């Protein structure tokens, strides 16, 4: 089994175990990580990048801890997933604006491989949010503009695609 196949099987199991579906479409959640991985595969990439793209929401959205990702997929994939995992919302913790500032700073310092995956994530998410949640879309787009302005190491083509969708260029 390739690293990609193993990551796909793991991500499918993790997201199905919690009954996760896409917020706006009701599709099985795994559709999103697969789309992110497919976008990553359109530019120069490594097998670790594709695995991390498939796993990028597992720690954030399921009961799987990062240590399990490290044990199953190695240090590189675990690092990528860790850097892609949003700061969790916790009672009494930072508000959304503060959490997004922490995420933005972490991703601005992240390696090019991680930024490339994040650009693919933005591309995958933006269309459905803009089309299906007009109240939240302006907040989301403003946050993504800030992220894109601070991330300059990832694949330039995906950055341009994400920027075109986010900035309306």
MODA-V442892 format. One record per pair of residues at least 12 apart in sequence whose ideal C-beta (glycine too) atoms are under 8 Angstrom apart, sorted by the first residue. I is the first residue (numbers start at 0). J is the second residue. If there is no record, write none. Layout:
{{I | J} {I | J}}
This chain:
{{1 | 46} {2 | 46} {2 | 47} {2 | 49} {2 | 50} {2 | 72} {2 | 76} {3 | 36} {3 | 46} {3 | 49} {3 | 50} {3 | 53} {5 | 50} {5 | 71} {5 | 72} {6 | 49} {6 | 50} {6 | 51} {6 | 53} {6 | 54} {6 | 72} {6 | 76} {7 | 33} {7 | 36} {7 | 53} {9 | 53} {9 | 54} {9 | 57} {9 | 71} {9 | 72} {10 | 29} {10 | 32} {10 | 53} {10 | 54} {10 | 57} {11 | 29} {13 | 57} {13 | 61} {13 | 63} {14 | 27} {14 | 28} {14 | 29} {14 | 32} {14 | 56} {14 | 57} {14 | 60} {14 | 61} {15 | 27} {15 | 29} {16 | 61} {16 | 62} {17 | 60} {17 | 61} {17 | 62} {19 | 60} {19 | 61} {21 | 127} {23 | 127} {23 | 128} {23 | 130} {23 | 131} {23 | 132} {24 | 127} {24 | 131} {28 | 56} {28 | 60} {31 | 56} {31 | 123} {31 | 124} {32 | 52} {32 | 53} {32 | 54} {32 | 55} {32 | 56} {33 | 53} {34 | 123} {35 | 52} {35 | 53} {35 | 55} {35 | 116} {35 | 119} {35 | 120} {35 | 123} {36 | 49} {36 | 52} {36 | 53} {36 | 119} {38 | 52} {38 | 119} {38 | 122} {38 | 123} {38 | 157} {39 | 52} {39 | 115} {39 | 116} {39 | 119} {39 | 157} {41 | 156} {41 | 157} {42 | 115} {42 | 154} {42 | 156} {42 | 157} {43 | 154} {44 | 112} {44 | 115} {45 | 112} {47 | 73} {47 | 75} {47 | 76} {47 | 79} {47 | 112} {48 | 79} {48 | 112} {48 | 115} {48 | 116} {50 | 72} {50 | 76} {51 | 76} {51 | 79} {51 | 80} {51 | 83} {51 | 112} {51 | 113} {51 | 116} {52 | 116} {52 | 119} {52 | 120} {54 | 68} {54 | 72} {54 | 76} {54 | 80} {55 | 79} {55 | 80} {55 | 83} {55 | 84} {55 | 116} {55 | 120} {57 | 80} {58 | 80} {58 | 81} {58 | 84} {59 | 84} {59 | 85} {59 | 87} {65 | 77} {65 | 80} {65 | 81} {65 | 84} {68 | 80} {79 | 112} {79 | 113} {79 | 116} {82 | 105} {82 | 106} {82 | 109} {82 | 110} {82 | 113} {83 | 106} {83 | 113} {83 | 116} {83 | 117} {83 | 120} {85 | 98} {85 | 102} {86 | 98} {86 | 101} {86 | 102} {99 | 142} {99 | 145} {102 | 146} {103 | 145} {103 | 146} {103 | 149} {104 | 149} {106 | 146} {106 | 149} {106 | 150} {107 | 149} {107 | 150} {109 | 150} {109 | 152} {110 | 152} {111 | 152} {111 | 153} {111 | 154} {112 | 153} {113 | 153} {114 | 150} {114 | 151} {114 | 152} {114 | 153} {114 | 154} {114 | 158} {115 | 153} {115 | 154} {115 | 157} {116 | 153} {117 | 146} {117 | 150} {117 | 153} {118 | 147} {118 | 150} {118 | 153} {118 | 154} {118 | 157} {118 | 158} {118 | 160} {118 | 161} {119 | 157} {121 | 143} {121 | 146} {121 | 147} {121 | 161} {121 | 164} {121 | 165} {122 | 157} {122 | 160} {122 | 161} {122 | 164} {125 | 139} {125 | 140} {125 | 143} {125 | 161} {125 | 164} {125 | 165} {126 | 164} {140 | 165} {143 | 161} {143 | 165} {144 | 165} {144 | 166} {147 | 161} {147 | 162} {147 | 165} {147 | 166}}
